[in-house]
Amino acid sequence: MRASGATPTPAAGGAARKPINPFLSNDPNLKARRLARALVSDMIAYLPDKREQGLRDGTLKALFKEEIKKSYEEYVDQVGKDFADSTTHFQEALNDLLAGGQKMF
């Protein structure tokens, strides 16, 4: 019987694992998702009034057309065209962040 407060036993397969820091991960999906969210977050940080207007008027796609294009080009440059085309990380970041959770992209 274990006393309360005792160290938990490691999971099957070896020693207890430390949580993975996503900034140190080599997982291309994590890196791409983080990059997409950073690029979209930059748009919001630099153009908050434009975002509010787009959300209010339903013109977000049109208002941010050039910014989205430039950010997507940067995304593709960093993750590669095939990877960018085969995932939805950039689209998800646009919907989650720029569109405030609405499915607009």
N, C-alpha and C positions, 0 to 999 in steps of 0.2 A: 504494500500500500504506500502511495506517495504522500508525503507531507505537503500541505498547501504551500504554495510559493516555491516549490521545487522547480528546478530547471526542466523544461519540457524535453521529452526525448526527440531526437532528430527524426525527420521523415524517413520513410523507407528509402534505402539506397545510399545512405551515408550521413555525413555531417549536416547540421542545420545550415541552410543557405541564407545568405544575407540578401535583402531586397536589392533588386537590380536598379541602379540609377539610370533612368532613360537617357540621360545626356552622355553616358558612357557606353551605351548599347551599340552593338554592331548590326543590329537588326535593321535592314533597309526600310521596312515598313514603318518602324518607329521613327527613324530619321526623316523619312519623307513626310510623314504625318506632322511631325514637329516643324519641319521647314514650311509646309503648306500653311500651317496655323500662324507661323511667324510672319510670313509674307502677307497674309490677309489681315493680321493684327496691325501691321504697319499701315495698311490702307486706312484702317479705322482710326488709328492714332493721328495720322496726318490730315485726315479729312472727315472729322466727326460731324460737321454741319452738313456736308454733302451726303453722308450716310443717313442722317436723320431725315433730310429732305427726300431721299430716295425711298426710305421706308414709309414715310408719311404719304408720298404721292404715288407709290407703286412703280417708281422709275429707277430702281436700284441698278438693274442690269444695264440700262442705257447710260446712266450717269457714270458708272464705274467701268464702262467698256474698255477704255484705254488702260486704266490702272490694272484691271484684271488681265488684260492681254500681256502687259509688261511683266506682271508678277508670275503669270503662267510660263512665260518664256524663261524667266530666271529659274523657276521650279524645274522645268524640263532640262535646262542647262546643267542643273545640279544632280538630278536623279536619273536622267536619261529618258529619251523619248519613249522607248518600249515600256519602261517601268511606269512612266507617267500615264501612258495610254491604257495600261492594264490595271490601274488602280483608281479609286475614287477619292483619294486623300484631299486633293485640291478642291474638288467639288464639295466634299463634306465640310471643309474649312469655310468655304464661301457660304454655305447654308447655315452652318452652326454659328459662325462669328459675324460675317457681314450682314447676312439676312436675319440675324437674331433667332435662329432656330427654324425659320420657315424654309420650305423646300422651293427655292426659286431658281436654283442652278442645276 
